[in-house]
Amino acid sequence: MDRRRFLKRSGVALASTTLAATPVAAAGDGDAPNDQVETTLVSPVGDDFTVPAGSWVDHRLGWVDRHEPSKRAYIEEYLEKLNFISYTIDGEPVENPDDYWNEPYVNENDYWTIYWEYTTPPVDPGVHEVAWTIEYEEPIDDGDRVFSGGPYTLSSEFEVVPGKKGNGKGKN
């Protein structure tokens, strides 16, 4: 684990600089204000998404270790080898994107899993773009495929539509 991740996980505050003049605003910490607000999932991986107007937008992506047996150590290895360059919403970067990884857990299929999740307040109706730029400092194997090199940018669009039900998943 690199020094920055070690310090972050140890609870040591890190000073950082941002390249963006106008970073994306969230609910202060990238979370919805409470479990009662409607959220709709969007991701730069997969199809485009529809979000109902007024819904908070839950930006999420993840890594599932598919080794048999699955081990938490593979999740730690993934985080060590991943260089998370940026996550942008309509071209505006999320500040300190490494701060939004959840704790690894075992999913319903007994695979270790980790998600990156950042929730934003509702946005205006129309088409919006999300993009995730990463690179791998060393090859990493998820049990099915090997990922290496980069940088890679994955992107998709989501459309905020008044009076419609979204096709993203709600908050779980």
C-alpha positions as semicolon CSV with decimal commas, in nm:
position;residue;x (nm);y (nm);z (nm)
1;M;0,000;0,000;0,000
2;D;0,144;0,338;-0,090
3;R;0,213;0,602;0,174
4;R;-0,084;0,821;0,080
5;R;-0,335;0,537;0,108
6;F;-0,176;0,418;0,432
7;L;-0,201;0,763;0,587
8;K;-0,557;0,809;0,463
9;R;-0,670;0,476;0,602
10;S;-0,489;0,546;0,926
11;G;-0,700;0,857;0,975
12;V;-0,420;1,105;0,910
13;A;-0,546;1,416;0,730
14;L;-0,373;1,483;0,402
15;A;-0,342;1,820;0,236
16;S;-0,394;1,807;-0,137
17;T;-0,425;2,041;-0,429
18;T;-0,691;2,033;-0,695
19;L;-0,653;2,106;-1,063
20;A;-1,011;2,220;-1,101
21;A;-1,118;2,576;-1,062
22;T;-1,476;2,467;-0,992
23;P;-1,498;2,124;-0,829
24;V;-1,823;1,931;-0,827
25;A;-2,034;1,999;-0,520
26;A;-2,194;1,718;-0,326
27;A;-2,381;1,705;0,001
28;G;-2,065;1,813;0,179
29;D;-1,915;1,465;0,189
30;G;-2,042;1,291;-0,126
31;D;-2,342;1,136;0,053
32;A;-2,713;1,195;0,028
33;P;-2,840;1,397;0,326
34;N;-3,042;1,100;0,458
35;D;-3,190;0,764;0,358
36;Q;-3,526;0,924;0,280
37;V;-3,418;1,108;-0,037
38;E;-3,460;0,934;-0,372
39;T;-3,133;0,843;-0,542
40;T;-3,072;0,698;-0,887
41;L;-2,760;0,503;-0,981
42;V;-2,539;0,611;-1,272
43;S;-2,199;0,479;-1,375
44;P;-1,939;0,539;-1,647
45;V;-1,946;0,161;-1,699
46;G;-2,247;0,026;-1,886
47;D;-2,540;0,172;-2,073
48;D;-2,666;0,526;-2,054
49;F;-2,903;0,597;-1,767
50;T;-3,228;0,788;-1,715
51;V;-3,271;0,983;-1,392
52;P;-3,605;1,130;-1,284
53;A;-3,596;1,504;-1,219
54;G;-3,552;1,576;-0,849
55;S;-3,360;1,254;-0,777
56;W;-3,017;1,272;-0,618
57;V;-2,757;1,110;-0,844
58;D;-2,561;0,816;-0,701
59;H;-2,235;0,781;-0,899
60;R;-2,098;0,432;-0,841
61;L;-1,836;0,196;-0,976
62;G;-1,667;-0,103;-0,823
63;W;-1,433;-0,398;-0,830
64;V;-1,529;-0,758;-0,760
65;D;-1,261;-1,016;-0,692
66;R;-1,368;-1,331;-0,878
67;H;-1,081;-1,554;-0,769
68;E;-1,174;-1,889;-0,613
69;P;-1,153;-1,845;-0,321
70;S;-1,207;-1,471;-0,318
71;K;-0,982;-1,283;-0,072
72;R;-0,977;-0,936;0,079
73;A;-0,606;-0,923;-0,008
74;Y;-0,700;-0,903;-0,378
75;I;-0,911;-0,594;-0,308
76;E;-0,617;-0,434;-0,126
77;E;-0,391;-0,524;-0,421
78;Y;-0,638;-0,362;-0,663
79;L;-0,637;-0,037;-0,466
80;E;-0,258;-0,037;-0,452
81;K;-0,219;-0,087;-0,829
82;L;-0,499;0,148;-0,938
83;N;-0,412;0,508;-1,011
84;F;-0,751;0,684;-0,989
85;I;-0,680;0,988;-1,207
86;S;-1,023;1,152;-1,212
87;Y;-1,400;1,121;-1,202
88;T;-1,579;1,401;-1,381
89;I;-1,943;1,503;-1,397
90;D;-2,017;1,725;-1,696
91;G;-1,642;1,787;-1,725
92;E;-1,601;1,901;-1,364
93;P;-1,376;1,681;-1,149
94;V;-1,474;1,536;-0,814
95;E;-1,220;1,658;-0,559
96;N;-1,009;1,390;-0,388
97;P;-1,173;1,094;-0,564
98;D;-0,975;0,840;-0,360
99;D;-1,176;0,946;-0,054
100;Y;-1,498;0,783;-0,173
101;W;-1,414;0,411;-0,163
102;N;-1,632;0,216;0,077
103;E;-1,502;-0,060;0,302
104;P;-1,450;-0,395;0,126
105;Y;-1,719;-0,654;0,198
106;V;-1,825;-1,002;0,088
107;N;-2,120;-0,986;-0,155
108;E;-2,410;-1,232;-0,186
109;N;-2,198;-1,455;-0,417
110;D;-1,914;-1,480;-0,160
111;Y;-1,686;-1,250;-0,360
112;W;-1,492;-0,969;-0,197
113;T;-1,619;-0,638;-0,339
114;I;-1,543;-0,269;-0,309
115;Y;-1,737;0,028;-0,444
116;W;-1,655;0,389;-0,512
117;E;-1,964;0,598;-0,447
118;Y;-2,029;0,970;-0,470
119;T;-2,380;1,118;-0,445
120;T;-2,474;1,460;-0,581
121;P;-2,786;1,673;-0,539
122;P;-3,042;1,673;-0,821
123;V;-2,924;1,830;-1,147
124;D;-3,117;2,016;-1,416
125;P;-3,310;1,820;-1,680
126;G;-3,105;1,732;-1,986
127;V;-2,815;1,508;-2,085
128;H;-2,513;1,487;-1,853
129;E;-2,183;1,301;-1,893
130;V;-1,976;1,111;-1,638
131;A;-1,620;0,994;-1,703
132;W;-1,374;0,788;-1,502
133;T;-1,003;0,801;-1,590
134;I;-0,773;0,540;-1,442
135;E;-0,449;0,360;-1,507
136;Y;-0,290;0,051;-1,360
137;E;0,062;0,086;-1,226
138;E;0,102;-0,293;-1,257
139;P;-0,119;-0,562;-1,413
140;I;-0,408;-0,675;-1,191
141;D;-0,619;-0,988;-1,229
142;D;-0,981;-0,998;-1,106
143;G;-1,009;-1,376;-1,152
144;D;-1,167;-1,339;-1,499
145;R;-0,949;-1,080;-1,676
146;V;-0,618;-0,901;-1,646
147;F;-0,616;-0,522;-1,652
148;S;-0,300;-0,321;-1,717
149;G;-0,164;0,004;-1,851
150;G;-0,364;0,308;-1,937
151;P;-0,472;0,571;-1,887
152;Y;-0,822;0,457;-1,976
153;T;-1,129;0,676;-1,975
154;L;-1,471;0,515;-1,945
155;S;-1,772;0,739;-1,993
156;S;-2,146;0,734;-2,029
157;E;-2,435;0,975;-2,030
158;F;-2,736;1,008;-1,809
159;E;-3,047;1,202;-1,893
160;V;-3,252;1,380;-1,631
161;V;-3,614;1,367;-1,740
162;P;-3,905;1,545;-1,571
163;G;-4,203;1,326;-1,482
164;K;-4,039;0,994;-1,569
165;K;-3,914;0,701;-1,367
166;G;-3,540;0,645;-1,402
167;N;-3,377;0,324;-1,523
168;G;-3,091;0,343;-1,273
169;K;-3,121;0,148;-0,950
170;G;-3,247;0,320;-0,637
171;K;-3,053;0,342;-0,314
172;N;-3,006;0,003;-0,153
